[in-house]
Amino acid sequence: MKRALFAGLLLAGCAAGQPGASFSGSSEPRLTKAAAIATSEGLPDGYERIGSVSARCDIVRDYQTLDEELLANVDCSDDRLDRALRERAAEAGGELLVDRECKETSRARKCEADVARPSDEALAARRAEPRAPAPRAPAPGPAEVDVIDEPRVSRSWAIKLSFEAQIPYERRARTLAELGRSGERPAQYEDLGEMVARCDRDDCEHAELAHALRVAAARVGAEHLSAVSCFDDRKGRTCVGSLGVEAQKR
């Protein structure tokens, strides 16, 4: 596969400066979407490496107070890092993550992998084959729903969250399915505090900020999110929401 070395290095440098996972290598035309990126131990026949990708987040230990903490750090998980790897690999023209590895220290998590795509010969042979009808897709599961709700996981490194708990107590992290939502906080919930999600104007949309509020509210252990409002100002885009918890759990 012939590539211009200078162009490849230039694209790699640009990708490294983007939020989310960093790609180093030679970018190629896109082949598939992030959710379709597969994984492999070792490079299969007919594939070639085009580069490598890595993603990192810092582990937050105290959720009582968040001061413009990145969403990626608030929800620092292997799942979020894996989705970031797939997203960047797809953007770089990859089809496969090879030898993916994740490591964790007391302060951070990091995942990395090589990125591979079919060789020119394999792609030509694939195009020559008769195309089979697409199989009927099953109903989306929790992982697919997360992708639908948060299609650009790279924004996790651009969205910042601020929060100060009004009720100090031990809270377990919850899933998005466990988090109640409404326009006004129901009477059985007590005010846990206000959470703010913001980003620069060009870095995210209001819908992504609203989703970040839901992810972070569940992560800090809130049971309910209400009164979400979003707006633009001279500092960028902002969404604000009120977190609630059952009163007897104080």
Backbone hydrogen bonds, N-H to C=O, Kabsch-Sander energy under -0.5 kcal/mol:
donor,donor_aa,acceptor,acceptor_aa,energy
5,L,3,R,-0.7
8,G,4,A,-2.4
9,L,5,L,-2.5
10,L,6,F,-2.3
11,L,7,A,-2.5
12,A,8,G,-2.3
13,G,9,L,-2.2
14,C,10,L,-2.0
15,A,11,L,-2.6
16,A,12,A,-2.0
17,G,13,G,-0.9
17,G,14,C,-0.7
18,Q,15,A,-1.3
22,S,54,S,-3.0
24,S,52,S,-2.7
26,S,50,I,-2.6
27,S,25,G,-0.6
28,E,92,A,-2.7
36,A,33,K,-1.3
37,I,34,A,-1.6
38,A,95,E,-1.6
40,S,97,L,-2.2
42,G,40,S,-0.9
47,Y,44,P,-1.5
48,E,117,R,-2.4
50,I,115,V,-2.9
51,G,115,V,-1.1
52,S,24,S,-2.4
53,V,113,A,-2.9
54,S,22,S,-1.9
55,A,111,C,-2.6
57,C,109,R,-2.2
59,I,107,R,-2.9
60,V,73,N,-0.9
61,R,59,I,-0.5
63,Y,61,R,-0.6
66,L,163,F,-3.3
68,E,66,L,-0.6
69,E,161,L,-2.7
71,L,159,I,-2.2
72,A,156,S,-2.4
73,N,70,L,-0.8
74,V,70,L,-2.2
75,D,71,L,-2.6
76,C,73,N,-1.2
77,S,75,D,-1.0
81,L,77,S,-2.2
82,D,78,D,-2.8
83,R,79,D,-2.2
84,A,80,R,-1.8
85,L,81,L,-2.3
86,R,82,D,-2.2
87,E,83,R,-2.4
88,R,84,A,-2.3
89,A,85,L,-2.6
90,A,86,R,-2.4
91,E,87,E,-1.9
92,A,88,R,-1.8
93,G,90,A,-1.3
94,G,89,A,-2.9
95,E,116,A,-3.2
96,L,116,A,-1.8
97,L,38,A,-2.9
98,V,96,L,-0.6
98,V,114,D,-2.9
99,D,40,S,-2.7
101,E,112,E,-2.7
103,K,110,K,-3.1
105,T,108,A,-2.9
109,R,57,C,-2.5
110,K,103,K,-2.6
111,C,55,A,-2.5
112,E,101,E,-2.4
113,A,53,V,-2.3
114,D,98,V,-2.5
115,V,51,G,-2.9
116,A,96,L,-2.5
117,R,48,E,-2.0
119,S,46,G,-2.7
123,L,119,S,-2.6
124,A,120,D,-2.4
125,A,121,E,-2.2
126,R,122,A,-2.2
127,R,123,L,-2.3
128,A,124,A,-1.4
129,E,125,A,-0.9
129,E,126,R,-0.7
145,V,141,G,-2.4
146,D,142,P,-2.0
147,V,143,A,-1.6
148,I,144,E,-2.2
149,D,145,V,-2.8
150,E,146,D,-2.3
153,V,151,P,-0.6
155,R,152,R,-1.8
156,S,153,V,-2.2
157,W,154,S,-1.8
158,A,155,R,-1.9
159,I,155,R,-1.8
160,K,198,R,-2.9
161,L,69,E,-2.7
162,S,196,V,-2.5
163,F,66,L,-2.5
164,E,194,E,-0.6
165,A,64,Q,-3.2
166,Q,192,L,-2.9
167,I,192,L,-0.6
174,R,218,A,-2.8
178,E,175,T,-0.8
179,L,175,T,-0.7
179,L,176,L,-0.7
180,G,178,E,-0.6
180,G,223,E,-2.4
182,S,225,L,-1.6
189,Y,186,P,-1.7
190,E,245,V,-3.9
192,L,243,L,-3.1
193,G,243,L,-1.0
195,M,241,G,-2.8
196,V,162,S,-2.7
197,A,239,C,-3.0
198,R,160,K,-2.4
199,C,237,R,-2.0
203,D,200,D,-2.0
204,C,200,D,-0.7
209,L,205,E,-1.8
210,A,206,H,-2.7
211,H,207,A,-1.9
212,A,208,E,-2.0
213,L,209,L,-2.0
214,R,210,A,-1.5
215,V,211,H,-2.5
216,A,212,A,-2.8
217,A,213,L,-2.8
218,A,214,R,-2.1
219,R,215,V,-2.0
220,V,216,A,-2.3
221,G,218,A,-1.0
222,A,217,A,-2.4
223,E,244,G,-2.5
224,H,244,G,-1.5
225,L,180,G,-2.6
226,S,242,S,-2.5
227,A,182,S,-0.8
227,A,183,G,-0.8
229,S,240,V,-2.4
231,F,238,T,-2.7
233,D,236,G,-2.6
236,G,233,D,-1.3
237,R,199,C,-2.5
238,T,231,F,-2.6
239,C,197,A,-2.7
240,V,229,S,-2.8
241,G,195,M,-2.3
242,S,226,S,-3.1
243,L,193,G,-2.8
244,G,224,H,-2.7
245,V,190,E,-1.8
247,A,188,Q,-1.5
249,K,246,E,-1.7
250,R,247,A,-1.5
